[in-house]
Amino acid sequence: MRIAQYYRTDQIRVGIIEDDSLVPLDFQGDMLDFIESDRVCRPIEERVPLDQIRYAPCISRPSKIIGIGLNYLDHIREGKGEIPESPLVFAKFPNTLAAHKDPITWNPELTKKVDFEAELAVVMGKTVYNCSEEEAEKAVFGYTCANDVSARDLQFGDKQWVRGKTLDSFCPLGPWIVTPEDIGNPHHLAIRSMLNGQIMQESNTRHMLFKVPQLVSFLSRNFTLASGDVILTGTPHGVGAFRQPSVYMNDGDEIVIEIEKIGRLINTCKTQPVPIP
């Protein structure tokens, strides 16, 4: 099942994606409400063509957005890093969320090195703490495309990752969530990013060092994972920072994240100059 959040007037609603249409559900609430409900509701007969939808981020109220760094060996090698013994964890804040077709925005006075990172995102369906890998698999609600947008000059200049990862709009998610029964094996999905139509990253989730059950179990041993929480599972090689020469996103660019069995997350880039006081 593919489930989307969208705006109906100014309210967020939930619908099912079927072919090239959205089928609204007779459900009062957003995606988090839906995840925490019995998930039994009837569709409304009125269908909406996908090109007429105003998308919302596919989850809009996560208590946490958790990033995993250096989870693909080829990405570690391109950055001349060391293979981590355990998952490398960082945080992104909810202000980073953006929807399919929303702009990715930044102040060019603050950062000039804005990079793309194609990632498979996990959306939790249950609250878990100290869970096993078997329990972890059952706790996943679904999967979506993510772009872990990163201001590299801030990230590398600060020598820690929080500021460079958490500017507004720096975590597009979407276009929808696909539930596990329609994904099958999440570790056998083609993943790629395209900047202005040019393929920049092309890999497969089978190359993850730490698989989804390992990540969920590991994280849950350190802090509670709540329903609706998002885990970004890492990016493969081909990011802009480690290309020769480096390639960064600019005003007017289009960035596409595509994952097999999920779809395409499309965003444009827009710089918004704001004087630094």
Contacts in CASP RR format, 6 or more apart in sequence:
PFRMAT RR
TARGET T0000
AUTHOR 0000-0000-0000
METHOD contacts of the structure
MODEL  1
MRIAQYYRTDQIRVGIIEDDSLVPLDFQGDMLDFIESDRVCRPIEERVPL
DQIRYAPCISRPSKIIGIGLNYLDHIREGKGEIPESPLVFAKFPNTLAAH
KDPITWNPELTKKVDFEAELAVVMGKTVYNCSEEEAEKAVFGYTCANDVS
ARDLQFGDKQWVRGKTLDSFCPLGPWIVTPEDIGNPHHLAIRSMLNGQIM
QESNTRHMLFKVPQLVSFLSRNFTLASGDVILTGTPHGVGAFRQPSVYMN
DGDEIVIEIEKIGRLINTCKTQPVPIP
1 16 0 8 1.000
1 178 0 8 1.000
1 179 0 8 1.000
1 181 0 8 1.000
1 182 0 8 1.000
2 16 0 8 1.000
2 17 0 8 1.000
2 18 0 8 1.000
2 176 0 8 1.000
2 177 0 8 1.000
2 178 0 8 1.000
2 179 0 8 1.000
2 182 0 8 1.000
3 14 0 8 1.000
3 15 0 8 1.000
3 16 0 8 1.000
3 17 0 8 1.000
3 31 0 8 1.000
3 34 0 8 1.000
3 58 0 8 1.000
3 176 0 8 1.000
3 177 0 8 1.000
3 178 0 8 1.000
3 179 0 8 1.000
4 14 0 8 1.000
4 15 0 8 1.000
4 16 0 8 1.000
4 17 0 8 1.000
4 22 0 8 1.000
4 53 0 8 1.000
4 55 0 8 1.000
4 58 0 8 1.000
4 175 0 8 1.000
4 176 0 8 1.000
4 177 0 8 1.000
5 12 0 8 1.000
5 13 0 8 1.000
5 14 0 8 1.000
5 15 0 8 1.000
5 30 0 8 1.000
5 31 0 8 1.000
5 55 0 8 1.000
5 56 0 8 1.000
5 57 0 8 1.000
5 58 0 8 1.000
5 59 0 8 1.000
5 60 0 8 1.000
5 99 0 8 1.000
5 176 0 8 1.000
6 12 0 8 1.000
6 13 0 8 1.000
6 14 0 8 1.000
6 15 0 8 1.000
6 22 0 8 1.000
6 48 0 8 1.000
6 53 0 8 1.000
6 54 0 8 1.000
6 55 0 8 1.000
6 56 0 8 1.000
7 13 0 8 1.000
7 54 0 8 1.000
7 55 0 8 1.000
7 56 0 8 1.000
8 24 0 8 1.000
12 29 0 8 1.000
12 30 0 8 1.000
12 31 0 8 1.000
12 56 0 8 1.000
12 60 0 8 1.000
13 24 0 8 1.000
13 25 0 8 1.000
13 27 0 8 1.000
13 29 0 8 1.000
13 30 0 8 1.000
14 24 0 8 1.000
14 25 0 8 1.000
14 27 0 8 1.000
14 29 0 8 1.000
14 30 0 8 1.000
14 31 0 8 1.000
14 34 0 8 1.000
15 22 0 8 1.000
15 23 0 8 1.000
15 24 0 8 1.000
15 25 0 8 1.000
15 27 0 8 1.000
15 43 0 8 1.000
16 22 0 8 1.000
16 23 0 8 1.000
16 25 0 8 1.000
16 43 0 8 1.000
17 23 0 8 1.000
17 50 0 8 1.000
17 176 0 8 1.000
18 47 0 8 1.000
20 49 0 8 1.000
20 50 0 8 1.000
21 47 0 8 1.000
21 48 0 8 1.000
21 49 0 8 1.000
21 50 0 8 1.000
22 47 0 8 1.000
22 48 0 8 1.000
22 49 0 8 1.000
22 50 0 8 1.000
22 53 0 8 1.000
23 43 0 8 1.000
23 44 0 8 1.000
23 47 0 8 1.000
24 43 0 8 1.000
24 44 0 8 1.000
24 46 0 8 1.000
24 48 0 8 1.000
25 34 0 8 1.000
25 41 0 8 1.000
25 42 0 8 1.000
25 43 0 8 1.000
25 44 0 8 1.000
26 41 0 8 1.000
26 42 0 8 1.000
26 43 0 8 1.000
26 44 0 8 1.000
27 33 0 8 1.000
27 34 0 8 1.000
27 37 0 8 1.000
27 41 0 8 1.000
30 56 0 8 1.000
30 60 0 8 1.000
30 61 0 8 1.000
31 58 0 8 1.000
31 59 0 8 1.000
31 60 0 8 1.000
31 177 0 8 1.000
31 228 0 8 1.000
32 59 0 8 1.000
32 60 0 8 1.000
32 61 0 8 1.000
32 62 0 8 1.000
32 227 0 8 1.000
32 228 0 8 1.000
35 123 0 8 1.000
35 125 0 8 1.000
35 141 0 8 1.000
35 227 0 8 1.000
35 228 0 8 1.000
36 227 0 8 1.000
55 99 0 8 1.000
55 100 0 8 1.000
55 101 0 8 1.000
55 102 0 8 1.000
55 174 0 8 1.000
55 175 0 8 1.000
56 99 0 8 1.000
57 97 0 8 1.000
57 98 0 8 1.000
57 99 0 8 1.000
57 102 0 8 1.000
57 172 0 8 1.000
57 173 0 8 1.000
57 174 0 8 1.000
58 99 0 8 1.000
58 100 0 8 1.000
58 123 0 8 1.000
58 144 0 8 1.000
58 173 0 8 1.000
58 174 0 8 1.000
58 175 0 8 1.000
58 176 0 8 1.000
58 177 0 8 1.000
59 97 0 8 1.000
59 123 0 8 1.000
59 173 0 8 1.000
59 177 0 8 1.000
59 228 0 8 1.000
59 230 0 8 1.000
60 97 0 8 1.000
61 94 0 8 1.000
61 228 0 8 1.000
62 94 0 8 1.000
62 97 0 8 1.000
62 226 0 8 1.000
62 228 0 8 1.000
62 229 0 8 1.000
62 230 0 8 1.000
63 226 0 8 1.000
63 228 0 8 1.000
63 229 0 8 1.000
64 91 0 8 1.000
64 225 0 8 1.000
64 226 0 8 1.000
64 229 0 8 1.000
64 230 0 8 1.000
65 91 0 8 1.000
65 92 0 8 1.000
65 93 0 8 1.000
65 94 0 8 1.000
65 96 0 8 1.000
65 97 0 8 1.000
65 171 0 8 1.000
65 229 0 8 1.000
65 230 0 8 1.000
65 232 0 8 1.000
66 89 0 8 1.000
66 90 0 8 1.000
66 91 0 8 1.000
66 92 0 8 1.000
66 219 0 8 1.000
66 229 0 8 1.000
66 230 0 8 1.000
66 231 0 8 1.000
66 232 0 8 1.000
67 89 0 8 1.000
67 90 0 8 1.000
67 91 0 8 1.000
67 92 0 8 1.000
67 148 0 8 1.000
67 165 0 8 1.000
67 231 0 8 1.000
67 232 0 8 1.000
67 234 0 8 1.000
68 87 0 8 1.000
68 88 0 8 1.000
68 89 0 8 1.000
68 90 0 8 1.000
68 210 0 8 1.000
68 215 0 8 1.000
68 231 0 8 1.000
68 232 0 8 1.000
68 233 0 8 1.000
68 234 0 8 1.000
69 84 0 8 1.000
69 87 0 8 1.000
69 88 0 8 1.000
69 89 0 8 1.000
69 90 0 8 1.000
69 234 0 8 1.000
69 235 0 8 1.000
70 76 0 8 1.000
70 81 0 8 1.000
70 83 0 8 1.000
70 84 0 8 1.000
70 88 0 8 1.000
70 209 0 8 1.000
70 234 0 8 1.000
71 87 0 8 1.000
71 88 0 8 1.000
71 208 0 8 1.000
71 209 0 8 1.000
71 210 0 8 1.000
71 233 0 8 1.000
71 234 0 8 1.000
71 235 0 8 1.000
72 203 0 8 1.000
72 207 0 8 1.000
72 208 0 8 1.000
72 209 0 8 1.000
72 234 0 8 1.000
72 235 0 8 1.000
72 236 0 8 1.000
72 237 0 8 1.000
73 83 0 8 1.000
73 207 0 8 1.000
73 209 0 8 1.000
74 203 0 8 1.000
74 207 0 8 1.000
74 236 0 8 1.000
74 237 0 8 1.000
75 234 0 8 1.000
75 235 0 8 1.000
75 236 0 8 1.000
75 237 0 8 1.000
75 238 0 8 1.000
75 239 0 8 1.000
76 82 0 8 1.000
76 83 0 8 1.000
77 237 0 8 1.000
78 237 0 8 1.000
78 238 0 8 1.000
78 239 0 8 1.000
78 242 0 8 1.000
79 242 0 8 1.000
83 209 0 8 1.000
84 209 0 8 1.000
86 210 0 8 1.000
86 218 0 8 1.000
87 210 0 8 1.000
87 214 0 8 1.000
87 215 0 8 1.000
87 218 0 8 1.000
87 219 0 8 1.000
89 219 0 8 1.000
89 222 0 8 1.000
90 161 0 8 1.000
90 162 0 8 1.000
90 165 0 8 1.000
91 162 0 8 1.000
91 165 0 8 1.000
91 166 0 8 1.000
92 148 0 8 1.000
92 165 0 8 1.000
92 166 0 8 1.000
92 170 0 8 1.000
92 171 0 8 1.000
92 232 0 8 1.000
93 166 0 8 1.000
95 166 0 8 1.000
95 168 0 8 1.000
96 149 0 8 1.000
96 165 0 8 1.000
96 166 0 8 1.000
96 167 0 8 1.000
96 168 0 8 1.000
96 169 0 8 1.000
96 170 0 8 1.000
96 171 0 8 1.000
97 169 0 8 1.000
97 171 0 8 1.000
97 172 0 8 1.000
97 173 0 8 1.000
98 104 0 8 1.000
98 169 0 8 1.000
98 170 0 8 1.000
98 171 0 8 1.000
98 172 0 8 1.000
98 173 0 8 1.000
98 267 0 8 1.000
99 172 0 8 1.000
99 173 0 8 1.000
99 174 0 8 1.000
99 175 0 8 1.000
100 172 0 8 1.000
100 174 0 8 1.000
100 175 0 8 1.000
100 176 0 8 1.000
100 265 0 8 1.000
100 266 0 8 1.000
100 267 0 8 1.000
101 266 0 8 1.000
101 267 0 8 1.000
102 169 0 8 1.000
102 172 0 8 1.000
102 267 0 8 1.000
103 169 0 8 1.000
103 267 0 8 1.000
103 268 0 8 1.000
103 269 0 8 1.000
103 270 0 8 1.000
104 114 0 8 1.000
104 147 0 8 1.000
104 149 0 8 1.000
104 169 0 8 1.000
104 170 0 8 1.000
104 172 0 8 1.000
104 249 0 8 1.000
104 255 0 8 1.000
104 267 0 8 1.000
104 268 0 8 1.000
104 269 0 8 1.000
104 270 0 8 1.000
105 168 0 8 1.000
105 169 0 8 1.000
105 269 0 8 1.000
105 270 0 8 1.000
105 271 0 8 1.000
105 272 0 8 1.000
106 114 0 8 1.000
106 151 0 8 1.000
106 167 0 8 1.000
106 169 0 8 1.000
106 170 0 8 1.000
106 271 0 8 1.000
106 272 0 8 1.000
107 271 0 8 1.000
107 272 0 8 1.000
107 273 0 8 1.000
107 274 0 8 1.000
107 276 0 8 1.000
108 251 0 8 1.000
108 271 0 8 1.000
108 273 0 8 1.000
109 273 0 8 1.000
109 274 0 8 1.000
109 275 0 8 1.000
109 276 0 8 1.000
110 151 0 8 1.000
110 154 0 8 1.000
110 167 0 8 1.000
110 274 0 8 1.000
110 276 0 8 1.000
111 151 0 8 1.000
111 152 0 8 1.000
111 153 0 8 1.000
111 154 0 8 1.000
111 164 0 8 1.000
111 167 0 8 1.000
112 153 0 8 1.000
112 248 0 8 1.000
113 151 0 8 1.000
113 152 0 8 1.000
113 153 0 8 1.000
113 241 0 8 1.000
113 246 0 8 1.000
113 248 0 8 1.000
114 149 0 8 1.000
114 150 0 8 1.000
114 151 0 8 1.000
114 152 0 8 1.000
114 248 0 8 1.000
114 249 0 8 1.000
114 269 0 8 1.000
115 149 0 8 1.000
115 150 0 8 1.000
115 151 0 8 1.000
115 152 0 8 1.000
115 239 0 8 1.000
115 240 0 8 1.000
115 241 0 8 1.000
115 248 0 8 1.000
115 249 0 8 1.000
116 147 0 8 1.000
116 149 0 8 1.000
116 193 0 8 1.000
116 195 0 8 1.000
116 200 0 8 1.000
116 201 0 8 1.000
116 239 0 8 1.000
116 240 0 8 1.000
116 249 0 8 1.000
116 255 0 8 1.000
116 257 0 8 1.000
117 147 0 8 1.000
117 148 0 8 1.000
117 149 0 8 1.000
117 150 0 8 1.000
117 193 0 8 1.000
117 234 0 8 1.000
117 235 0 8 1.000
117 239 0 8 1.000
118 145 0 8 1.000
118 146 0 8 1.000
118 147 0 8 1.000
118 191 0 8 1.000
118 192 0 8 1.000
118 193 0 8 1.000
118 201 0 8 1.000
118 235 0 8 1.000
118 236 0 8 1.000
118 257 0 8 1.000
118 258 0 8 1.000
118 259 0 8 1.000
119 145 0 8 1.000
119 146 0 8 1.000
119 147 0 8 1.000
119 148 0 8 1.000
119 191 0 8 1.000
119 232 0 8 1.000
119 233 0 8 1.000
119 234 0 8 1.000
119 235 0 8 1.000
119 257 0 8 1.000
120 143 0 8 1.000
120 145 0 8 1.000
120 146 0 8 1.000
120 186 0 8 1.000
120 189 0 8 1.000
120 191 0 8 1.000
120 205 0 8 1.000
120 232 0 8 1.000
120 233 0 8 1.000
120 234 0 8 1.000
120 259 0 8 1.000
121 143 0 8 1.000
121 144 0 8 1.000
121 145 0 8 1.000
121 146 0 8 1.000
121 173 0 8 1.000
121 230 0 8 1.000
121 231 0 8 1.000
121 232 0 8 1.000
121 233 0 8 1.000
122 140 0 8 1.000
122 142 0 8 1.000
122 143 0 8 1.000
122 186 0 8 1.000
122 212 0 8 1.000
122 215 0 8 1.000
122 216 0 8 1.000
122 230 0 8 1.000
122 231 0 8 1.000
122 233 0 8 1.000
123 140 0 8 1.000
123 141 0 8 1.000
123 142 0 8 1.000
123 143 0 8 1.000
123 144 0 8 1.000
123 177 0 8 1.000
123 228 0 8 1.000
123 229 0 8 1.000
123 230 0 8 1.000
124 139 0 8 1.000
124 140 0 8 1.000
124 141 0 8 1.000
124 216 0 8 1.000
124 225 0 8 1.000
124 226 0 8 1.000
124 227 0 8 1.000
124 228 0 8 1.000
124 229 0 8 1.000
124 230 0 8 1.000
124 231 0 8 1.000
125 139 0 8 1.000
125 140 0 8 1.000
125 141 0 8 1.000
125 142 0 8 1.000
125 227 0 8 1.000
125 228 0 8 1.000
126 138 0 8 1.000
126 139 0 8 1.000
126 141 0 8 1.000
126 227 0 8 1.000
127 224 0 8 1.000
127 225 0 8 1.000
127 226 0 8 1.000
127 227 0 8 1.000
128 135 0 8 1.000
128 136 0 8 1.000
128 139 0 8 1.000
128 216 0 8 1.000
128 220 0 8 1.000
128 224 0 8 1.000
128 225 0 8 1.000
129 220 0 8 1.000
129 223 0 8 1.000
129 224 0 8 1.000
129 225 0 8 1.000
130 220 0 8 1.000
130 221 0 8 1.000
131 139 0 8 1.000
131 216 0 8 1.000
131 217 0 8 1.000
131 220 0 8 1.000
132 217 0 8 1.000
133 213 0 8 1.000
133 214 0 8 1.000
133 216 0 8 1.000
133 217 0 8 1.000
134 213 0 8 1.000
135 217 0 8 1.000
136 212 0 8 1.000
136 213 0 8 1.000
136 214 0 8 1.000
136 215 0 8 1.000
136 216 0 8 1.000
136 217 0 8 1.000
136 220 0 8 1.000
137 180 0 8 1.000
137 212 0 8 1.000
137 213 0 8 1.000
137 216 0 8 1.000
139 216 0 8 1.000
139 225 0 8 1.000
140 180 0 8 1.000
140 212 0 8 1.000
140 216 0 8 1.000
141 177 0 8 1.000
141 179 0 8 1.000
141 227 0 8 1.000
141 228 0 8 1.000
142 177 0 8 1.000
142 178 0 8 1.000
142 179 0 8 1.000
142 180 0 8 1.000
142 183 0 8 1.000
143 177 0 8 1.000
143 178 0 8 1.000
143 180 0 8 1.000
143 183 0 8 1.000
143 186 0 8 1.000
143 259 0 8 1.000
143 262 0 8 1.000
144 173 0 8 1.000
144 174 0 8 1.000
144 175 0 8 1.000
144 176 0 8 1.000
144 177 0 8 1.000
144 178 0 8 1.000
144 262 0 8 1.000
144 265 0 8 1.000
145 173 0 8 1.000
145 174 0 8 1.000
145 175 0 8 1.000
145 257 0 8 1.000
145 258 0 8 1.000
145 259 0 8 1.000
145 262 0 8 1.000
145 263 0 8 1.000
145 264 0 8 1.000
145 265 0 8 1.000
146 171 0 8 1.000
146 172 0 8 1.000
146 173 0 8 1.000
146 174 0 8 1.000
146 230 0 8 1.000
146 232 0 8 1.000
146 257 0 8 1.000
146 265 0 8 1.000
147 171 0 8 1.000
147 172 0 8 1.000
147 193 0 8 1.000
147 255 0 8 1.000
147 257 0 8 1.000
147 265 0 8 1.000
147 267 0 8 1.000
148 165 0 8 1.000
148 170 0 8 1.000
148 171 0 8 1.000
148 232 0 8 1.000
148 234 0 8 1.000
148 235 0 8 1.000
149 165 0 8 1.000
149 167 0 8 1.000
149 169 0 8 1.000
149 170 0 8 1.000
149 171 0 8 1.000
149 172 0 8 1.000
149 249 0 8 1.000
150 161 0 8 1.000
150 164 0 8 1.000
150 165 0 8 1.000
150 170 0 8 1.000
150 241 0 8 1.000
151 163 0 8 1.000
151 164 0 8 1.000
151 165 0 8 1.000
151 167 0 8 1.000
151 170 0 8 1.000
152 164 0 8 1.000
152 241 0 8 1.000
152 248 0 8 1.000
154 163 0 8 1.000
154 164 0 8 1.000
155 161 0 8 1.000
155 163 0 8 1.000
155 164 0 8 1.000
155 165 0 8 1.000
158 164 0 8 1.000
164 170 0 8 1.000
171 230 0 8 1.000
171 232 0 8 1.000
172 257 0 8 1.000
172 265 0 8 1.000
172 267 0 8 1.000
173 230 0 8 1.000
173 265 0 8 1.000
174 262 0 8 1.000
174 265 0 8 1.000
175 263 0 8 1.000
175 264 0 8 1.000
175 265 0 8 1.000
175 266 0 8 1.000
176 262 0 8 1.000
178 261 0 8 1.000
178 262 0 8 1.000
180 186 0 8 1.000
182 261 0 8 1.000
183 189 0 8 1.000
183 261 0 8 1.000
183 262 0 8 1.000
184 261 0 8 1.000
186 205 0 8 1.000
186 212 0 8 1.000
187 205 0 8 1.000
187 206 0 8 1.000
187 208 0 8 1.000
187 211 0 8 1.000
187 212 0 8 1.000
188 204 0 8 1.000
188 205 0 8 1.000
188 206 0 8 1.000
189 204 0 8 1.000
189 205 0 8 1.000
189 259 0 8 1.000
189 260 0 8 1.000
189 261 0 8 1.000
189 262 0 8 1.000
190 202 0 8 1.000
190 203 0 8 1.000
190 204 0 8 1.000
190 258 0 8 1.000
190 259 0 8 1.000
190 260 0 8 1.000
191 201 0 8 1.000
191 202 0 8 1.000
191 203 0 8 1.000
191 204 0 8 1.000
191 205 0 8 1.000
191 236 0 8 1.000
191 257 0 8 1.000
191 258 0 8 1.000
191 259 0 8 1.000
191 260 0 8 1.000
192 199 0 8 1.000
192 200 0 8 1.000
192 201 0 8 1.000
192 202 0 8 1.000
192 203 0 8 1.000
192 257 0 8 1.000
192 258 0 8 1.000
193 199 0 8 1.000
193 200 0 8 1.000
193 201 0 8 1.000
193 238 0 8 1.000
193 255 0 8 1.000
193 256 0 8 1.000
193 257 0 8 1.000
193 258 0 8 1.000
194 200 0 8 1.000
194 255 0 8 1.000
194 256 0 8 1.000
194 258 0 8 1.000
195 247 0 8 1.000
195 249 0 8 1.000
195 253 0 8 1.000
195 254 0 8 1.000
195 255 0 8 1.000
195 256 0 8 1.000
196 253 0 8 1.000
196 254 0 8 1.000
197 254 0 8 1.000
197 256 0 8 1.000
200 238 0 8 1.000
200 239 0 8 1.000
200 240 0 8 1.000
200 247 0 8 1.000
201 235 0 8 1.000
201 236 0 8 1.000
201 237 0 8 1.000
201 238 0 8 1.000
201 239 0 8 1.000
202 236 0 8 1.000
203 236 0 8 1.000
203 237 0 8 1.000
205 233 0 8 1.000
205 259 0 8 1.000
207 236 0 8 1.000
208 233 0 8 1.000
208 234 0 8 1.000
210 218 0 8 1.000
212 231 0 8 1.000
212 233 0 8 1.000
215 231 0 8 1.000
215 233 0 8 1.000
216 225 0 8 1.000
216 231 0 8 1.000
219 225 0 8 1.000
219 231 0 8 1.000
225 231 0 8 1.000
240 246 0 8 1.000
240 247 0 8 1.000
240 248 0 8 1.000
241 248 0 8 1.000
249 255 0 8 1.000
249 269 0 8 1.000
250 269 0 8 1.000
250 271 0 8 1.000
251 269 0 8 1.000
251 270 0 8 1.000
251 271 0 8 1.000
252 268 0 8 1.000
252 269 0 8 1.000
252 270 0 8 1.000
253 268 0 8 1.000
253 269 0 8 1.000
254 266 0 8 1.000
254 267 0 8 1.000
254 268 0 8 1.000
254 269 0 8 1.000
255 266 0 8 1.000
255 267 0 8 1.000
255 268 0 8 1.000
255 269 0 8 1.000
256 264 0 8 1.000
256 265 0 8 1.000
256 266 0 8 1.000
257 264 0 8 1.000
257 265 0 8 1.000
258 264 0 8 1.000
258 265 0 8 1.000
END
